[in-house]
Amino acid sequence: MVIEHDSAGAAQPADSSAPAATAVVAEGAGIEVANLEVVYNDVVLVLRGVSLSVRPGTVVALLGANGAGKTTLLRAITGLLPVHRGRVTKGSVTLAGRDITRRDAAHRVRAGLAQVMEGRRIFAELTVDENLRTGAYTNRAALADNHERVMDLFPVLRQRRRQTAGYLSGGEQQMLAMARALMSSPRLLLLDEPSLGLAPLVVEQIRDLVVDINAQGTSVLLVEQNATMALSIAHEGFVLEHGRVVRHGPSDELLADKDIREFYLGMSQVVERRSFRDVKTYRRRKSWGV
């Protein structure tokens, strides 16, 4: 399902039978990353002047191969760089108009950010309900309401409430990780490879859940190597390579782009797949300004 845009800029589904990514602007949080540079161990420069934005109430897809800098960008947004001996050396991160570049991770969670990391990172020895309660640590007052909300979004978790989380299937663990993040009432949800290692049918379920979460007013930054899935529900997309944004635009334009289709969607007869930069012609280099 591809999201199209009408003359007023609102997202409209190209296929009325598929779920639409609905932009709910009033209660969302906007994130702005401007000219961000990040180094690890004061030596390795990973992000090189990255600029990216997530408008309130939208889904934004972030694409890129392994090592492109996607996870580092998420760490810079959520304040987890110090844990990995990384730091921002240039640029800024702004949430809802407030600079949070130097704020710690706890402050950013309280300000409305939540992240689901690659690999799920659930507490395997706790029950489903206990995992959910940990997600509500910064928002205890809304625990009951948010618990009911995630049970409605993830009916399978209602059936598994008292089950030890480590015994859930891979898809159920991913749903639990997403539900736990929602327990803090985030205005912006960051998802790092939520479809990784899941069966195609479960990937479709995760895709539909992202659409539902967005329709309820939560902005989403979706990091995915499954470009087809990500762009099918996103309003906009950014392509990251070697620590730089090399392409961005509306999702339907990226889906139609020859280079995106060739390198990320597997729609090519090219035998050798090199860097995304390498496959671009001079004309594309000129038009992209890289």
N, C-alpha and C positions, 0 to 999 in steps of 0.2 A: 504494500500500500504506500503510495507516494503522496506527500503533502504538497498541495498546490496553493498558490496565494492569489487572492482576488485583488482588484484594483485598490482596495482600502488597506491591503497588507495583511488581512486576516487569513489564517490557515484554513484550507478547505480540503477534505479528503477526495482524492481522485477516484477512489472506489468506495461507493457508499456502503458496500457490504462489509468493509473492513473498518477497524476502529480508527478514529481520527485523533491526532494530537491536538487537543484544544488549548488555545492560549488563554489562560486566565490571568489577566494582568494585575488586577486590583490588589491582591494579597501577596504577590510574588516578590522575590528579592533579585535584584540585578547584581551581577558580578562583573567587574572590569579589571582585566589584567593588561597593564601597559608597559611595553618595552622591558619585559622581565628578563634578567640574567641570573642564572643560578650556577654556583660552583660547589663541588664536593671536595672536602679535605683541602680547601684553598688552592686546588690544583686543576681539577677536571671541570672545564666549562661545559655544561650540559644544555642549558637554555640560552639562546643567543638573541635577545631582543624580541621575545614573544609577546604579542598583543592578541587578546581574545576577549569576547564579551558574551554574556548570557543575559538576554533581555528578560525582564520579569514575565513569568508565566509561559516560557518557551522551553523546548527541548533542543539542545545543541549537541551535535555529534562531533567528537574529536577522533580523527582517524590518524593512523600512522603505523609503520612497521615496528617490530621489536627494537628497542634502543633509540627510538625517535625522540624520547623525552616526555612521553605522555604521563607516566606515573610521577615523574619529577614535577611536572606542572601541577598535578593534583596535590602533591605534598606542599608545594609553594602556596597553593590556595588554602589548604587546611591547616597550615602551620606545623607540619610534621617533618620539615627539612632538618631541624636540629637533631632529631633522633637518628638520622642517617648521615650525620656530619656534613650536611649541606647548608647553604645560606644564600639569601638573595643579595646580590652585589649591586644591582641596578634595577630600576623600575618600581612598580607599585601594584598592589592588589586592593581593590575597593569593593566593598559590599554595601549595597543600598546607600551609596554615596559617602560611606565612611571608610577611611584608609585603615586597613587591618594588616598592612605589610609586616609590621613589627609586633603584632599581637600574638600571644601564644595560642595553642590549639584549643584550650578550654574556653578562652574568650570567644573564639570563632564559632564553637558549637553553641554557646549561649546566644550568639548573635544570629544564629539561624542556619548554620552549615551542618551537613551530615554527609559522611562518606561510607560507601560500601566498597571495601578494598578487594582487590583481586585475590581469589582463593577463599573468599567468604569470611574466614576468621571468626567463626562462631565459637562459643564456649561449649566444646563437645561434651563435657561431663555434666553440664547443667541441662535442665529440662527446657522445653520450648518456652514456657511461661517465664522461667527464670532468666533466660536470655533476653526476652522482651523487657522485663523489668530493668535490666541493666541499661537498656537503651533509653529509659525514661529518667535516668539519674538527674539530668539537668531540668526536667520538666515534670516533677512528681505530681503537681497539682492536676495535670491533664492525663495522668496515667490511665484511669478508667476509660475515659473517652477515646484516647488513642489506642488502647488495647482493643476496644470494640471496633474501631476503624480498621485496624490491620487484620482482625479476624474476618471482617467483611471482605477486605481486599484479597486475603489469602485463606480461603475456606479450608484448605488442607491442613493449615496450622491449627485451626480450631479442633480438628480431629486428633491432632498430635500434641495437644497442649501439655500433657504430663509425660510425654515421651522424652527420653534422653536424646539430646540434639545430635550426638554423634552417630546415632543409628538411623537418622533420616537419609533419604536418597540425596544425590548431588543436587537435583533440582529443588528439593524441599529445603536443603540447607541454604541455597541461594535465596529462596523466598524468605527464609528466616532472617538472613542477614539484611535483606531489604526492609523487612518488617521492623527489625530492631532499630534500624536507622530512623524510621518514620516515628518511632516512639518519642523522639525529642521534638516533634512538630517542626521539622526543618522547613525553611523557605526555599533552600537550594539543596538538592540532593546530587551528590557526585557518585557515579557508578563506574567502577573500574573493571572492565571485561566481564560483565554479568553473564554472558552466554558461554564463557570459556568452559570447554569440556562437557557441555550438556547436549543431550539428544535433540534433533531438530524440532520435535514436538514440544519439548520443554522450552527451547529457545523462543518459539512462537508464544508460549504462555508468558515468558519473561517480557517479551516485546509488548504484549497487550497490557501487562501490569504497569509498565513504564507509562504507557498512554493513559491508563486510569489514574495513576498517581499525579501526572501532569494535569489532567482534567480537574482534579480536586484542588489545584492551585499551587502545586509545588513545581518550581523551576528545576530542570534537570540538565546536568552536564554528563553526557554519556560517552565514555571512552570504550571504543570497540574496534576489534579487527574484523568483525563481521560487518563490513560496510553496507551490505544490502539491508540488513536488519536495522542498523543504526539510522541510515539515511531515509528509510521508509517511514520513520516516525518522527524524525527531527524537522525542525523549522529551518535550521541553518547547520552548516558543517564547516569544520576547519581541518586542514590536512597538515600534519606536523612531520617534519623530517629533519634529522640532524640538528634538532633544537631550534628550528625555525618554522614559522607558518609559511608554507609555500603555496597554499590555495585556500580560499574561503568563499562562501556564498550560500544562497538558498539551497536547500537539500535537493530540490528537483533539478536545479542546474548542475549540481555535482553528479547526480545520478546519470545525467545525459552527457557529461563531459567525457570525451574520448579517452583521455589519459587516466581519469579516475576509473573508468570501466575497464581499461586495459590492465592497470596495475593492482587495483583493489577488489574489483568484482570478478576477475578471472575471465573476462570476455575478450580474449586475445588469442591469436595464433602464434604469438612470439614465444620462442622456445626458451631463450635466456631472459630472465627477469632481473634487471639490475636496479639501481637506485631510481626512485621516482624522478629525481632531477635529470638523470641520464637519458630517460626515454622521451623527455620533452624536446621539441624542435626549437629552432631559433625564434620562430614566430611566437611560440608559447612562452619562451623565456622573456621576450620583449613585452608581451601582454601581461604577464604575471609580475614583471618587475623584479625578477631574481636572477 
